[in-house]
């Protein structure tokens, strides 16, 4: 099936081959129809050959000059005059080619006429020869229009995909850069105190950077790696808050091989720390719960809101860059296959994200 599709694509993309296939179809279709209807194959083959020059010239003149150069550029008068004159000319050509070729293939089939007699009978040309010539001309025009439309849509899809890929890379690179500086500051403090935790911090930070820089290049990653990344992030951020932060992270996967777009969930966790714990002078709470079943992933993040900052600041904080980043990544990766809801009170904020895994 794939080879057949590639072969068809190769024909469509090769202009010479695709045109050759079309005119072979035109040439052999009428004899085949004559054979199916018990007609004269010899006569029909001769007619196909005799009409072919006029069909070729009329098709390419209409499709590649009259339509794009005149009709599409709104030169309607010139197009109308040009079309009428060209139809008349090509019908005369088809009559002449039929008449002269008959002398070699089918003697006495046509009555000998002078060129003036042929030109002087436009009604006969229109009734007898117009359908035989211009049915295939209009067929080629329709195919060309559909082909151009298909190529435009395909190109638009490619551009949109490239734009989305570029935007995703940019959004991933936005993932809370100040976190790195905070961690380095904490690491510096630990090294000054010669704490045994310093080595563990370096290892966790190394794992996180390796994940963000190298393992997130694929469209999807194992959810268990995303969980490990979130856990490392939580452990490093928790160094800043100590006992004033109560944090609970639970996760239950129905299958260890669940896949998810990378760095989708971390923005919500970052947001909980940034606008909850980091602004609180007293105890704060963060609860994170992740569960999956065969059809859906459910991710909940709850954080308390400090009471020591103005309400206007609290309103703005929950609609910052972090959530905007996360929402945009969800839209790019999952389109209509997710549901995100947020609930805010004066004392807490919660998001509930459901992603359709199928």
C-alpha positions as CSV (number, residue, x, y, z in Angstrom):
1,X,0.0,0.0,0.0
2,X,2.9,2.4,0.9
3,X,4.7,1.6,-2.3
4,X,1.6,2.2,-4.4
5,X,1.1,5.5,-2.7
6,X,4.7,6.5,-3.3
7,X,4.3,5.5,-6.9
8,X,1.2,7.7,-7.3
9,X,2.9,10.6,-5.6
10,X,5.9,10.2,-7.9
11,X,3.6,10.4,-11.0
12,X,1.8,13.5,-9.6
13,X,5.0,15.3,-8.8
14,X,6.6,14.5,-12.2
15,X,4.9,16.9,-14.6
16,X,6.1,15.2,-17.8
17,X,5.0,11.7,-16.6
18,X,1.6,12.9,-15.2
19,X,0.8,14.7,-18.5
20,X,1.9,11.6,-20.5
21,X,-0.4,9.4,-18.5
22,X,-3.3,11.8,-19.0
23,X,-2.9,11.9,-22.8
24,X,-2.5,8.2,-23.0
25,X,-5.7,7.9,-21.1
26,X,-7.4,10.3,-23.6
27,X,-6.1,8.3,-26.6
28,X,-7.1,4.8,-25.4
29,X,-10.3,5.6,-23.6
30,X,-12.5,6.0,-26.7
31,X,-11.3,2.8,-28.4
32,X,-11.9,0.9,-25.1
33,X,-15.4,2.4,-24.9
34,X,-16.1,1.4,-28.5
35,X,-15.0,-2.2,-27.8
36,X,-17.3,-2.4,-24.8
37,X,-20.2,-1.1,-26.9
38,X,-19.4,-3.3,-30.0
39,X,-18.4,-0.3,-32.0
40,X,-15.6,0.0,-34.5
41,X,-12.3,0.0,-32.7
42,X,-10.4,0.9,-35.9
43,X,-12.7,3.9,-36.6
44,X,-12.5,5.1,-33.0
45,X,-8.7,4.8,-32.8
46,X,-8.5,6.8,-36.0
47,X,-10.7,9.5,-34.5
48,X,-8.7,9.6,-31.3
49,X,-5.5,10.1,-33.3
50,X,-7.1,12.8,-35.5
51,X,-8.5,14.8,-32.6
52,X,-5.3,14.6,-30.5
53,X,-3.4,17.6,-32.0
54,X,-6.4,20.0,-31.5
55,X,-7.0,18.6,-28.0
56,X,-3.3,19.1,-27.0
57,X,-3.1,22.6,-28.3
58,X,-6.5,23.7,-27.0
59,X,-5.8,22.2,-23.5
60,X,-2.4,23.8,-22.9
61,X,-3.5,27.1,-24.4
62,X,-6.5,27.3,-22.1
63,X,-4.9,25.9,-19.0
64,X,-1.5,27.6,-19.0
65,X,-2.3,30.9,-20.8
66,X,-5.9,31.9,-21.0
67,X,-7.0,31.0,-17.5
68,X,-3.9,32.1,-15.5
69,X,-2.9,35.1,-17.6
70,X,-6.3,36.4,-18.6
71,X,-9.2,35.0,-16.5
72,X,-7.4,35.0,-13.1
73,X,-6.0,38.5,-13.8
74,X,-9.6,39.8,-14.4
75,X,-9.0,40.5,-18.1
76,X,-12.4,39.2,-18.9
77,X,-12.9,40.9,-22.3
78,X,-9.6,39.7,-23.6
79,X,-10.3,36.2,-22.2
80,X,-13.7,36.0,-23.8
81,X,-12.5,37.2,-27.2
82,X,-9.4,34.9,-27.0
83,X,-11.5,31.9,-25.9
84,X,-14.0,32.3,-28.8
85,X,-11.3,32.8,-31.4
86,X,-9.2,29.9,-30.1
87,X,-12.2,27.5,-30.0
88,X,-13.0,28.4,-33.6
89,X,-9.3,27.9,-34.6
90,X,-8.9,24.6,-32.9
91,X,-12.2,23.2,-34.2
92,X,-11.0,24.1,-37.7
93,X,-7.8,22.3,-37.0
94,X,-9.6,19.2,-35.7
95,X,-11.7,19.1,-38.9
96,X,-8.7,19.5,-41.2
97,X,-6.7,16.8,-39.3
98,X,-9.7,14.4,-39.5
99,X,-10.1,15.1,-43.2
100,X,-6.5,14.7,-44.2
101,X,-5.7,11.8,-42.0
102,X,-8.7,9.9,-43.4
103,X,-7.0,9.9,-46.8
104,X,-4.3,7.5,-45.4
105,X,-6.3,5.5,-42.8
106,X,-10.0,5.5,-44.0
107,X,-10.3,6.5,-47.7
108,X,-13.6,8.1,-48.7
109,X,-14.7,8.5,-45.1
110,X,-14.7,12.3,-45.5
111,X,-15.9,14.5,-48.3
112,X,-13.0,16.7,-49.6
113,X,-13.6,20.3,-48.6
114,X,-11.6,23.4,-49.1
115,X,-10.3,25.3,-46.1
116,X,-12.7,28.2,-47.0
117,X,-15.6,25.7,-46.9
118,X,-14.6,24.4,-43.5
119,X,-14.1,27.9,-42.0
120,X,-17.5,29.1,-43.4
121,X,-19.5,26.5,-41.5
122,X,-19.0,27.3,-37.8
123,X,-22.3,25.7,-36.8
124,X,-21.2,22.3,-38.1
125,X,-17.9,22.7,-36.3
126,X,-19.5,23.6,-33.0
127,X,-22.1,20.7,-33.1
128,X,-19.8,17.9,-34.4
129,X,-16.3,18.8,-33.2
130,X,-16.6,21.0,-30.1
131,X,-17.7,18.0,-27.8
132,X,-14.9,15.8,-29.1
133,X,-12.2,18.4,-28.5
134,X,-13.3,20.4,-25.5
135,X,-14.6,17.6,-23.3
136,X,-11.0,16.5,-22.7
137,X,-9.8,20.2,-22.5
138,X,-12.2,20.9,-19.7
139,X,-11.3,17.6,-18.0
140,X,-7.7,18.6,-18.0
141,X,-8.7,22.0,-16.6
142,X,-10.6,20.4,-13.8
143,X,-7.7,18.0,-13.0
144,X,-5.3,20.9,-13.0
145,X,-7.5,22.9,-10.6
146,X,-7.9,20.0,-8.2
147,X,-4.2,19.3,-8.4
148,X,-3.3,22.9,-7.7
149,X,-5.8,23.0,-4.8
150,X,-4.3,19.8,-3.3
151,X,-0.8,21.1,-3.6
152,X,-1.7,24.4,-1.9
153,X,-3.4,22.6,1.0
154,X,-0.5,20.2,1.3
155,X,2.0,23.1,1.3
156,X,-0.1,25.0,3.9
157,X,-0.2,21.9,6.1
158,X,3.6,21.5,5.8
159,X,4.1,25.2,6.7
160,X,1.7,24.9,9.7
161,X,3.4,21.8,10.9
162,X,6.8,23.5,10.6
163,X,5.5,26.5,12.4
164,X,4.0,24.4,15.2
165,X,7.3,22.4,15.6
166,X,9.3,25.7,15.8
167,X,6.8,27.1,18.3
168,X,7.0,23.9,20.4
169,X,10.8,24.1,20.5
170,X,10.5,27.7,21.6
171,X,7.9,27.0,24.3
172,X,10.0,24.1,25.6
173,X,13.0,26.4,25.9
174,X,10.9,28.8,28.0
175,X,10.5,26.3,30.8
176,X,11.2,28.4,33.8
177,X,14.8,29.4,33.3
178,X,15.0,31.1,36.7
179,X,14.7,27.7,38.3
180,X,18.2,27.0,37.1
181,X,19.5,30.1,38.8
182,X,17.7,29.3,42.0
183,X,19.1,25.7,42.1
184,X,22.6,27.0,41.5
185,X,22.2,29.4,44.3
186,X,21.0,26.6,46.6
187,X,23.9,24.5,45.4
188,X,26.3,27.3,46.2
189,X,24.9,27.6,49.7
190,X,25.2,23.8,50.3
191,X,28.8,23.8,49.1
192,X,29.7,26.6,51.5
193,X,28.1,24.6,54.3
194,X,29.9,21.4,53.0
195,X,26.5,19.7,53.0
196,X,26.3,16.1,51.8
197,X,23.2,17.1,49.9
198,X,25.3,19.0,47.4
199,X,26.3,15.9,45.4
200,X,22.6,14.8,45.3
201,X,21.6,18.2,44.0
202,X,24.2,18.1,41.2
203,X,23.1,14.6,40.2
204,X,19.4,15.7,40.0
205,X,20.2,18.8,38.1
206,X,22.3,16.9,35.7
207,X,19.5,14.4,35.1
208,X,17.0,17.2,34.5
209,X,19.2,19.0,32.0
210,X,19.9,15.8,30.2
211,X,16.1,15.1,30.0
212,X,15.3,18.6,28.8
213,X,18.1,19.0,26.3
214,X,18.4,15.5,24.8
215,X,15.5,13.2,25.7
216,X,12.7,15.7,24.8
217,X,13.5,15.8,21.1
218,X,10.8,13.2,20.3
219,X,7.1,14.0,19.9
220,X,6.3,11.8,22.9
221,X,8.2,10.3,25.8
222,X,7.4,7.7,28.4
223,X,5.2,9.2,31.2
224,X,7.5,7.5,33.8
225,X,10.3,9.8,32.6
226,X,8.1,12.8,32.9
227,X,7.3,11.7,36.5
228,X,11.0,11.3,37.3
229,X,11.6,14.8,35.9
230,X,8.8,16.3,38.0
231,X,10.1,14.5,41.1
232,X,13.6,15.9,40.6
233,X,12.2,19.4,40.1
234,X,10.1,19.1,43.3
235,X,13.1,17.8,45.3
236,X,15.3,20.7,44.1
237,X,12.6,23.4,44.7
238,X,11.9,22.0,48.1
239,X,15.4,22.9,49.2
240,X,14.3,26.5,49.2
241,X,11.3,26.1,51.5
242,X,12.2,23.5,54.0
243,X,9.5,22.9,56.7
244,X,7.3,25.8,55.6
245,X,6.1,23.8,52.6
246,X,3.9,20.8,52.8
247,X,4.0,18.9,49.5
248,X,2.4,15.7,48.4
249,X,3.0,14.1,44.9
250,X,1.2,10.9,44.1
251,X,1.0,9.0,40.8
252,X,-0.7,5.8,39.7
253,X,-0.3,4.5,36.1
254,X,-2.4,1.8,34.7
255,X,0.5,0.9,32.3
256,X,4.2,1.7,32.7
257,X,4.5,2.3,28.9
258,X,2.1,5.3,28.7
259,X,3.4,8.0,26.4
260,X,2.9,11.7,26.6
261,X,4.2,14.9,24.9
262,X,7.3,16.1,26.8
263,X,7.3,19.0,29.3
264,X,3.5,19.3,29.2
265,X,2.9,18.8,32.9
266,X,5.9,20.6,34.4
267,X,4.5,24.1,33.7
268,X,1.6,23.5,36.1
269,X,4.0,22.4,38.8
270,X,6.2,25.4,38.3
271,X,3.2,27.6,38.5
272,X,2.2,26.1,41.8
273,X,5.7,26.9,43.3
274,X,6.0,30.3,41.7
275,X,2.7,31.7,42.7
276,X,2.1,29.7,45.8
277,X,5.1,28.7,47.9
278,X,7.5,31.4,46.7
279,X,5.1,34.2,47.7
280,X,4.2,32.8,51.0
281,X,5.9,33.9,54.3
282,X,4.2,31.1,56.2
283,X,3.3,27.5,55.6
284,X,2.0,26.7,52.1
285,X,0.6,23.5,50.6
286,X,1.1,21.9,47.2
287,X,-0.7,18.7,46.2
288,X,0.0,17.0,42.9
289,X,-1.9,13.9,41.7
290,X,-1.4,12.0,38.5
291,X,-3.5,9.0,37.4
292,X,-4.1,7.2,34.1
293,X,-6.4,4.6,32.8
294,X,-6.7,3.0,29.3
295,X,-8.5,6.0,27.9
296,X,-7.4,9.1,29.9
297,X,-4.8,10.8,31.9
298,X,-5.8,13.0,34.8
299,X,-3.4,15.5,36.3
300,X,-4.4,17.7,39.3
301,X,-2.3,20.4,40.9
302,X,-3.5,22.2,44.0
303,X,-1.7,25.1,45.8
304,X,-2.5,27.5,48.5
305,X,-2.4,31.2,47.8
306,X,-0.6,33.5,50.2
307,X,-2.8,36.0,52.0
308,X,0.0,38.6,52.3
309,X,-0.2,39.9,48.7
310,X,-2.9,42.1,47.1
311,X,-5.8,40.4,45.4
312,X,-5.1,42.1,42.1
313,X,-1.6,40.6,42.1
314,X,-3.1,37.2,43.0
315,X,-5.5,37.4,40.0
316,X,-2.7,38.3,37.6
317,X,-0.3,35.7,38.9
318,X,-2.4,32.8,38.0
319,X,-2.6,33.9,34.4
320,X,1.1,34.3,33.8
321,X,3.6,33.0,31.3
322,X,3.7,29.5,32.9
323,X,0.0,28.7,32.3
324,X,0.0,30.4,28.9
325,X,3.0,28.2,27.9
326,X,1.2,25.1,29.1
327,X,-2.0,25.9,27.4
328,X,-0.3,26.6,24.1
329,X,1.7,23.3,24.2
330,X,-1.5,21.4,24.9
331,X,-3.2,23.1,21.9
332,X,-0.3,22.2,19.7
333,X,0.1,18.6,20.8
334,X,-3.4,17.5,21.6
335,X,-5.8,20.0,19.8
336,X,-9.3,18.9,20.8
337,X,-8.2,15.9,22.8
338,X,-7.8,17.5,26.2
339,X,-9.8,19.4,28.8
340,X,-8.3,21.9,31.2
341,X,-10.2,23.5,34.1
342,X,-9.0,25.8,36.8
343,X,-10.7,26.7,40.1
344,X,-9.6,29.7,42.2
345,X,-10.7,30.9,45.6
346,X,-9.2,33.6,47.9
347,X,-7.0,31.0,49.6
348,X,-6.2,28.4,46.9
349,X,-5.9,27.5,43.2
350,X,-6.3,24.2,41.4
351,X,-6.0,23.0,37.9
352,X,-7.5,19.7,36.6
353,X,-6.1,18.4,33.2
354,X,-7.6,15.5,31.4
355,X,-5.9,14.2,28.2
356,X,-7.4,11.6,25.9
357,X,-4.7,9.0,25.5
358,X,-6.5,7.4,22.5
